[in-house]
Amino acid sequence: MGLDVRLPVGLMFAIMGALLVVYGVFGDHTIYARSLDINVNVIWGSVLLVTGAIFLGLAARGRSSGEGRHG
């Protein structure tokens, strides 16, 4: 059974990270007054985007090396 959860998890992280980054860049900047003018959405969106990219890279590497194939 070749179930690899890295691909859907990586896609989920990457999509959510991209949405947060876009909202942080183009959204209303007055909401960051409570967080000492630190754009938390861009920071955590970037973290999610990098994490998603790592998961997608690992999924691609696992698929190309034939990991999980028995036979």
N, CA, C and O atoms as a Tinker XYZ file with bonds, in Angstrom:
   284  protein
     1  N      0.854000   -1.177000    0.000000    73     2
     2  CA     0.000000    0.000000    0.000000    64     1     3
     3  C      0.895000    1.232000    0.000000    63     2     4     5
     4  O      1.638000    1.467000    0.952000    81     3
     5  N      0.821000    2.007000   -1.057000    73     3     6
     6  CA     1.715000    3.143000   -1.222000    64     5     7
     7  C      1.075000    4.462000   -0.841000    63     6     8     9
     8  O      0.989000    5.369000   -1.669000    81     7
     9  N      0.626000    4.584000    0.393000    73     7    10
    10  CA     0.006000    5.827000    0.838000    64     9    11
    11  C      1.086000    6.783000    1.314000    63    10    12    13
    12  O      1.830000    6.483000    2.248000    81    11
    13  N      1.166000    7.939000    0.663000    73    11    14
    14  CA     2.158000    8.945000    1.023000    64    13    15
    15  C      1.419000   10.226000    1.389000    63    14    16    17
    16  O      0.836000   10.883000    0.527000    81    15
    17  N      1.448000   10.576000    2.668000    73    15    18
    18  CA     0.700000   11.744000    3.133000    64    17    19
    19  C      1.486000   13.038000    2.976000    63    18    20    21
    20  O      0.959000   14.120000    3.235000    81    19
    21  N      2.740000   12.936000    2.553000    73    19    22
    22  CA     3.548000   14.156000    2.410000    64    21    23
    23  C      3.002000   15.072000    1.322000    63    22    24    25
    24  O      3.086000   16.294000    1.450000    81    23
    25  N      2.451000   14.515000    0.268000    73    23    26
    26  CA     1.940000   15.334000   -0.829000    64    25    27
    27  C      0.721000   16.159000   -0.421000    63    26    28    29
    28  O      0.753000   17.378000   -0.589000    81    27
    29  N     -0.356000   15.560000    0.109000    73    27    30
    30  CA    -1.498000   16.405000    0.486000    64    29    31
    31  C     -1.206000   17.341000    1.653000    63    30    32    33
    32  O     -1.727000   18.456000    1.694000    81    31
    33  N     -0.377000   16.904000    2.604000    73    31    34
    34  CA    -0.029000   17.772000    3.727000    64    33    35
    35  C      0.816000   18.940000    3.231000    63    34    36    37
    36  O      0.611000   20.077000    3.655000    81    35
    37  N      1.756000   18.671000    2.346000    73    35    38
    38  CA     2.577000   19.731000    1.775000    64    37    39
    39  C      1.753000   20.726000    0.982000    63    38    40    41
    40  O      1.982000   21.933000    1.063000    81    39
    41  N      0.791000   20.224000    0.212000    73    39    42
    42  CA    -0.102000   21.122000   -0.534000    64    41    43
    43  C     -0.936000   21.980000    0.409000    63    42    44    45
    44  O     -1.122000   23.173000    0.171000    81    43
    45  N     -1.436000   21.370000    1.477000    73    43    46
    46  CA    -2.248000   22.124000    2.431000    64    45    47
    47  C     -1.429000   23.237000    3.088000    63    46    48    49
    48  O     -1.884000   24.377000    3.180000    81    47
    49  N     -0.226000   22.902000    3.542000    73    47    50
    50  CA     0.633000   23.916000    4.154000    64    49    51
    51  C      0.985000   25.017000    3.159000    63    50    52    53
    52  O      0.957000   26.198000    3.504000    81    51
    53  N      1.315000   24.638000    1.935000    73    51    54
    54  CA     1.719000   25.626000    0.936000    64    53    55
    55  C      0.563000   26.557000    0.575000    63    54    56    57
    56  O      0.763000   27.765000    0.446000    81    55
    57  N     -0.629000   26.017000    0.414000    73    55    58
    58  CA    -1.789000   26.851000    0.072000    64    57    59
    59  C     -2.147000   27.783000    1.221000    63    58    60    61
    60  O     -2.391000   28.971000    1.009000    81    59
    61  N     -2.178000   27.245000    2.438000    73    59    62
    62  CA    -2.497000   28.098000    3.588000    64    61    63
    63  C     -1.425000   29.164000    3.802000    63    62    64    65
    64  O     -1.743000   30.305000    4.140000    81    63
    65  N     -0.168000   28.801000    3.607000    73    63    66
    66  CA     0.908000   29.767000    3.737000    64    65    67
    67  C      0.822000   30.862000    2.694000    63    66    68    69
    68  O      1.034000   32.035000    3.003000    81    67
    69  N      0.514000   30.491000    1.464000    73    67    70
    70  CA     0.379000   31.487000    0.404000    64    69    71
    71  C     -0.788000   32.430000    0.688000    63    70    72    73
    72  O     -0.680000   33.636000    0.467000    81    71
    73  N     -1.892000   31.890000    1.172000    73    71    74
    74  CA    -3.037000   32.735000    1.512000    64    73    75
    75  C     -2.690000   33.718000    2.628000    63    74    76    77
    76  O     -3.064000   34.888000    2.560000    81    75
    77  N     -1.983000   33.254000    3.645000    73    75    78
    78  CA    -1.592000   34.140000    4.742000    64    77    79
    79  C     -0.622000   35.224000    4.280000    63    78    80    81
    80  O     -0.741000   36.377000    4.695000    81    79
    81  N      0.327000   34.869000    3.434000    73    79    82
    82  CA     1.280000   35.858000    2.934000    64    81    83
    83  C      0.563000   36.916000    2.101000    63    82    84    85
    84  O      0.820000   38.109000    2.254000    81    83
    85  N     -0.329000   36.483000    1.228000    73    83    86
    86  CA    -1.073000   37.439000    0.392000    64    85    87
    87  C     -1.934000   38.347000    1.259000    63    86    88    89
    88  O     -1.988000   39.554000    1.023000    81    87
    89  N     -2.609000   37.784000    2.260000    73    87    90
    90  CA    -3.417000   38.602000    3.149000    64    89    91
    91  C     -2.551000   39.570000    3.951000    63    90    92    93
    92  O     -2.932000   40.722000    4.157000    81    91
    93  N     -1.400000   39.110000    4.399000    73    91    94
    94  CA    -0.514000   39.972000    5.170000    64    93    95
    95  C      0.051000   41.116000    4.357000    63    94    96    97
    96  O      0.248000   42.214000    4.877000    81    95
    97  N      0.312000   40.868000    3.081000    73    95    98
    98  CA     0.884000   41.909000    2.228000    64    97    99
    99  C     -0.180000   42.895000    1.767000    63    98   100   101
   100  O      0.039000   44.106000    1.799000    81    99
   101  N     -1.331000   42.381000    1.338000    73    99   102
   102  CA    -2.343000   43.239000    0.731000    64   101   103
   103  C     -3.496000   43.608000    1.664000    63   102   104   105
   104  O     -4.357000   44.405000    1.289000    81   103
   105  N     -3.525000   43.050000    2.857000    73   103   106
   106  CA    -4.618000   43.322000    3.791000    64   105   107
   107  C     -4.465000   44.651000    4.509000    63   106   108   109
   108  O     -3.548000   45.425000    4.236000    81   107
   109  N     -5.370000   44.896000    5.420000    73   107   110
   110  CA    -5.385000   46.126000    6.204000    64   109   111
   111  C     -4.255000   46.094000    7.234000    63   110   112   113
   112  O     -4.197000   45.195000    8.072000    81   111
   113  N     -3.362000   47.076000    7.166000    73   111   114
   114  CA    -2.192000   47.079000    8.042000    64   113   115
   115  C     -2.473000   47.695000    9.411000    63   114   116   117
   116  O     -1.607000   47.664000   10.285000    81   115
   117  N     -3.644000   48.243000    9.610000    73   115   118
   118  CA    -3.956000   48.824000   10.925000    64   117   119
   119  C     -4.199000   47.746000   11.979000    63   118   120   121
   120  O     -4.135000   48.036000   13.174000    81   119
   121  N     -4.472000   46.526000   11.570000    73   119   122
   122  CA    -4.731000   45.462000   12.542000    64   121   123
   123  C     -3.457000   45.022000   13.261000    63   122   124   125
   124  O     -3.533000   44.324000   14.272000    81   123
   125  N     -2.297000   45.418000   12.758000    73   123   126
   126  CA    -1.040000   45.003000   13.373000    64   125   127
   127  C     -0.586000   45.950000   14.473000    63   126   128   129
   128  O      0.503000   45.782000   15.021000    81   127
   129  N     -1.400000   46.938000   14.802000    73   127   130
   130  CA    -1.063000   47.841000   15.902000    64   129   131
   131  C     -1.064000   47.087000   17.233000    63   130   132   133
   132  O     -0.313000   47.438000   18.143000    81   131
   133  N     -1.887000   46.071000   17.349000    73   131   134
   134  CA    -1.949000   45.279000   18.585000    64   133   135
   135  C     -0.722000   44.400000   18.754000    63   134   136   137
   136  O     -0.381000   44.021000   19.875000    81   135
   137  N     -0.050000   44.070000   17.649000    73   135   138
   138  CA     1.118000   43.187000   17.725000    64   137   139
   139  C      2.415000   43.971000   17.499000    63   138   140   141
   140  O      3.361000   43.462000   16.898000    81   139
   141  N      2.446000   45.218000   17.989000    73   139   142
   142  CA     3.625000   46.079000   17.908000    64   141   143
   143  C      4.077000   46.300000   16.462000    63   142   144   145
   144  O      5.272000   46.380000   16.179000    81   143
   145  N      3.106000   46.397000   15.557000    73   143   146
   146  CA     3.339000   46.600000   14.114000    64   145   147
   147  C      4.166000   45.490000   13.472000    63   146   148   149
   148  O      4.879000   45.719000   12.495000    81   147
   149  N      4.063000   44.300000   14.024000    73   147   150
   150  CA     4.709000   43.135000   13.424000    64   149   151
   151  C      3.656000   42.413000   12.593000    63   150   152   153
   152  O      2.602000   42.033000   13.102000    81   151
   153  N      3.951000   42.230000   11.314000    73   151   154
   154  CA     3.008000   41.572000   10.407000    64   153   155
   155  C      3.103000   40.055000   10.608000    63   154   156   157
   156  O      3.876000   39.371000    9.936000    81   155
   157  N      2.312000   39.558000   11.532000    73   155   158
   158  CA     2.371000   38.153000   11.921000    64   157   159
   159  C      1.904000   37.248000   10.789000    63   158   160   161
   160  O      2.387000   36.124000   10.655000    81   159
   161  N      0.980000   37.724000    9.982000    73   159   162
   162  CA     0.474000   36.900000    8.886000    64   161   163
   163  C      1.558000   36.604000    7.860000    63   162   164   165
   164  O      1.634000   35.488000    7.347000    81   163
   165  N      2.386000   37.575000    7.558000    73   163   166
   166  CA     3.467000   37.345000    6.597000    64   165   167
   167  C      4.508000   36.400000    7.185000    63   166   168   169
   168  O      5.026000   35.528000    6.487000    81   167
   169  N      4.813000   36.571000    8.458000    73   167   170
   170  CA     5.833000   35.719000    9.091000    64   169   171
   171  C      5.369000   34.265000    9.129000    63   170   172   173
   172  O      6.082000   33.371000    8.672000    81   171
   173  N      4.179000   34.029000    9.669000    73   171   174
   174  CA     3.706000   32.644000    9.777000    64   173   175
   175  C      3.300000   32.067000    8.425000    63   174   176   177
   176  O      3.387000   30.857000    8.216000    81   175
   177  N      2.858000   32.921000    7.510000    73   175   178
   178  CA     2.592000   32.442000    6.156000    64   177   179
   179  C      3.860000   31.954000    5.489000    63   178   180   181
   180  O      3.849000   30.943000    4.787000    81   179
   181  N      4.954000   32.669000    5.704000    73   179   182
   182  CA     6.244000   32.249000    5.148000    64   181   183
   183  C      6.701000   30.935000    5.761000    63   182   184   185
   184  O      7.225000   30.065000    5.066000    81   183
   185  N      6.500000   30.797000    7.068000    73   183   186
   186  CA     6.870000   29.542000    7.739000    64   185   187
   187  C      6.063000   28.380000    7.160000    63   186   188   189
   188  O      6.620000   27.322000    6.869000    81   187
   189  N      4.770000   28.572000    6.995000    73   187   190
   190  CA     3.930000   27.516000    6.419000    64   189   191
   191  C      4.319000   27.219000    4.976000    63   190   192   193
   192  O      4.323000   26.060000    4.559000    81   191
   193  N      4.644000   28.251000    4.218000    73   191   194
   194  CA     5.033000   28.070000    2.823000    64   193   195
   195  C      6.332000   27.275000    2.713000    63   194   196   197
   196  O      6.441000   26.386000    1.868000    81   195
   197  N      7.305000   27.580000    3.547000    73   195   198
   198  CA     8.573000   26.843000    3.533000    64   197   199
   199  C      8.348000   25.398000    3.987000    63   198   200   201
   200  O      8.915000   24.471000    3.408000    81   199
   201  N      7.528000   25.207000    5.011000    73   199   202
   202  CA     7.230000   23.850000    5.473000    64   201   203
   203  C      6.534000   23.044000    4.383000    63   202   204   205
   204  O      6.859000   21.876000    4.165000    81   203
   205  N      5.582000   23.663000    3.703000    73   203   206
   206  CA     4.907000   22.986000    2.596000    64   205   207
   207  C      5.868000   22.629000    1.480000    63   206   208   209
   208  O      5.770000   21.551000    0.895000    81   207
   209  N      6.805000   23.535000    1.178000    73   207   210
   210  CA     7.791000   23.257000    0.135000    64   209   211
   211  C      8.690000   22.094000    0.532000    63   210   212   213
   212  O      9.054000   21.278000   -0.314000    81   211
   213  N      9.054000   22.009000    1.812000    73   211   214
   214  CA     9.874000   20.884000    2.280000    64   213   215
   215  C      9.112000   19.578000    2.134000    63   214   216   217
   216  O      9.664000   18.587000    1.655000    81   215
   217  N      7.856000   19.567000    2.539000    73   215   218
   218  CA     7.036000   18.353000    2.407000    64   217   219
   219  C      6.897000   17.951000    0.939000    63   218   220   221
   220  O      7.016000   16.772000    0.607000    81   219
   221  N      6.648000   18.921000    0.062000    73   219   222
   222  CA     6.495000   18.612000   -1.361000    64   221   223
   223  C      7.807000   18.108000   -1.950000    63   222   224   225
   224  O      7.804000   17.206000   -2.788000    81   223
   225  N      8.921000   18.681000   -1.521000    73   223   226
   226  CA    10.214000   18.191000   -1.989000    64   225   227
   227  C     10.491000   16.767000   -1.533000    63   226   228   229
   228  O     10.998000   15.945000   -2.297000    81   227
   229  N     10.155000   16.485000   -0.285000    73   227   230
   230  CA    10.339000   15.116000    0.212000    64   229   231
   231  C      9.419000   14.135000   -0.504000    63   230   232   233
   232  O      9.811000   12.998000   -0.766000    81   231
   233  N      8.207000   14.561000   -0.819000    73   231   234
   234  CA     7.282000   13.688000   -1.547000    64   233   235
   235  C      7.797000   13.416000   -2.953000    63   234   236   237
   236  O      7.706000   12.290000   -3.442000    81   235
   237  N      8.338000   14.441000   -3.607000    73   235   238
   238  CA     8.870000   14.261000   -4.956000    64   237   239
   239  C     10.105000   13.359000   -4.935000    63   238   240   241
   240  O     10.286000   12.520000   -5.817000    81   239
   241  N     10.954000   13.540000   -3.916000    73   239   242
   242  CA    12.147000   12.699000   -3.805000    64   241   243
   243  C     11.765000   11.247000   -3.530000    63   242   244   245
   244  O     12.373000   10.325000   -4.072000    81   243
   245  N     10.749000   11.049000   -2.679000    73   243   246
   246  CA    10.300000    9.696000   -2.381000    64   245   247
   247  C      9.671000    9.014000   -3.588000    63   246   248   249
   248  O      9.814000    7.806000   -3.775000    81   247
   249  N      8.977000    9.793000   -4.399000    73   247   250
   250  CA     8.334000    9.236000   -5.589000    64   249   251
   251  C      9.377000    8.871000   -6.645000    63   250   252   253
   252  O      9.254000    7.839000   -7.305000    81   251
   253  N     10.404000    9.713000   -6.809000    73   251   254
   254  CA    11.405000    9.464000   -7.842000    64   253   255
   255  C     12.347000    8.323000   -7.462000    63   254   256   257
   256  O     12.850000    7.616000   -8.335000    81   255
   257  N     12.585000    8.144000   -6.168000    73   255   258
   258  CA    13.493000    7.065000   -5.763000    64   257   259
   259  C     12.790000    5.723000   -5.652000    63   258   260   261
   260  O     13.436000    4.697000   -5.437000    81   259
   261  N     11.465000    5.724000   -5.799000    73   259   262
   262  CA    10.734000    4.472000   -5.729000    64   261   263
   263  C     10.501000    3.997000   -4.318000    63   262   264   265
   264  O     10.284000    2.807000   -4.086000    81   263
   265  N     10.544000    4.915000   -3.372000    73   263   266
   266  CA    10.337000    4.558000   -1.968000    64   265   267
   267  C      8.931000    3.991000   -1.781000    63   266   268   269
   268  O      7.961000    4.552000   -2.290000    81   267
   269  N      8.825000    2.902000   -1.064000    73   267   270
   270  CA     7.529000    2.330000   -0.751000    64   269   271
   271  C      7.076000    1.286000   -1.770000    63   270   272   273
   272  O      6.028000    0.668000   -1.587000    81   271
   273  N      7.847000    1.079000   -2.839000    73   271   274
   274  CA     7.464000    0.067000   -3.817000    64   273   275
   275  C      8.013000   -1.279000   -3.384000    63   274   276   277
   276  O      9.199000   -1.423000   -3.091000    81   275
   277  N      7.150000   -2.233000   -3.353000    73   275   278
   278  CA     7.555000   -3.585000   -2.977000    64   277   279
   279  C      7.332000   -4.481000   -4.164000    63   278   280   281
   280  O      6.253000   -4.467000   -4.758000    81   279
   281  N      8.308000   -5.245000   -4.515000    73   279   282
   282  CA     8.008000   -6.159000   -5.574000    64   281   283
   283  C      9.141000   -6.506000   -6.377000    63   282   284
   284  O      9.014000   -7.285000   -7.322000    81   283
